[in-house]
């Protein structure tokens, strides 16, 4: 009998779980607020860090207009996770069947 492997689950992340030990806060994980992220993170963008729900323009690889969904950190920098309005043609050709999953923090999923 062949059984399918259990579906991996995203760990439950609580934004303030690392408030007393921010160095334990995992990188590349999306958070709905900057609270609980390590202090002193650098923002390399022009102007202020955009708020959740803000409209931004992604100039990299033709993604263009997007909505900020979450914050993350890596290597001492603060970043934002965005959901682009439309996936660029090159991305749709490279990953056919991919679509935007607007129910989560700017993630993509693959149909089928």
C-alpha positions in Angstrom: 0.0 0.0 0.0 1.3 3.4 -1.0 0.4 6.3 1.2 1.2 9.9 0.4 3.6 11.9 2.7 2.0 14.3 5.1 1.7 17.8 3.7 4.4 20.0 5.3 2.9 22.7 7.5 4.2 26.2 8.0 5.3 26.6 11.6 3.1 28.9 13.7 4.9 32.2 14.0 4.0 34.7 16.7 5.5 38.1 16.0 6.5 38.8 19.6 7.9 35.3 20.3 11.4 36.7 20.0 10.9 40.0 21.8 13.3 39.0 24.6 15.8 37.2 22.3 15.6 38.8 18.8 18.7 37.0 17.6 16.6 33.8 17.6 14.0 35.3 15.2 14.3 33.3 12.0 15.3 35.1 8.8 13.2 35.1 5.7 10.0 34.5 7.6 7.2 37.0 7.0 5.8 38.9 10.0 2.7 41.2 10.0 4.6 43.8 12.1 8.2 44.8 12.8 7.7 44.1 16.5 9.7 41.2 17.5 12.2 41.5 14.7 15.8 42.2 15.7 16.6 45.8 16.5 18.8 47.9 14.3 17.9 46.4 11.0 18.9 48.5 8.0 16.3 49.6 5.4 18.0 50.1 2.0 15.0 51.6 0.2 14.4 55.2 -0.5 12.2 56.9 2.1 10.4 55.2 5.0 9.6 51.5 5.3 6.2 51.0 3.6 3.4 49.9 5.8 1.4 46.6 5.4 -1.1 47.2 2.6 1.0 49.9 1.0 1.2 50.0 -2.8 4.8 49.8 -4.1 6.5 49.3 -7.4 9.0 46.4 -7.8 11.6 47.5 -10.3 13.3 44.1 -10.4 12.6 41.6 -13.2 9.5 43.3 -14.4 7.2 42.6 -11.5 6.0 46.2 -11.2 3.0 47.2 -9.0 2.5 45.2 -5.8 1.1 45.3 -2.3 3.2 44.9 0.9 2.0 41.9 2.8 4.7 41.3 5.5 8.1 42.1 6.8 11.2 39.9 7.1 14.9 40.2 7.9 18.1 38.7 6.7 21.8 39.5 7.1 21.0 42.7 9.2 18.5 44.1 6.7 14.8 44.7 6.9 12.8 43.6 3.8 9.2 43.5 2.7 7.2 40.6 1.2 5.0 41.8 -1.6 2.3 40.3 -3.7 2.6 41.6 -7.3 -0.6 42.5 -9.1 0.4 40.3 -12.1 3.1 37.8 -12.5 5.4 38.8 -15.4 5.2 36.9 -18.7 8.7 35.4 -18.2 7.7 34.0 -14.8 4.5 32.5 -16.2 6.4 30.8 -19.0 9.1 29.6 -16.6 6.7 28.2 -14.1 3.4 27.3 -16.0 0.5 26.8 -13.8 1.8 29.2 -11.1 -0.6 31.7 -9.7 -0.7 34.3 -6.9 -2.2 33.1 -3.6 -3.5 36.3 -2.2 -4.7 34.6 1.0 -1.1 34.5 2.4 1.9 36.8 2.6 2.6 37.3 -1.0 3.2 33.7 -1.9 2.9 31.8 -5.2 1.4 28.4 -5.6 1.4 26.0 -8.5 -1.9 24.6 -9.8 -2.3 20.8 -10.2 
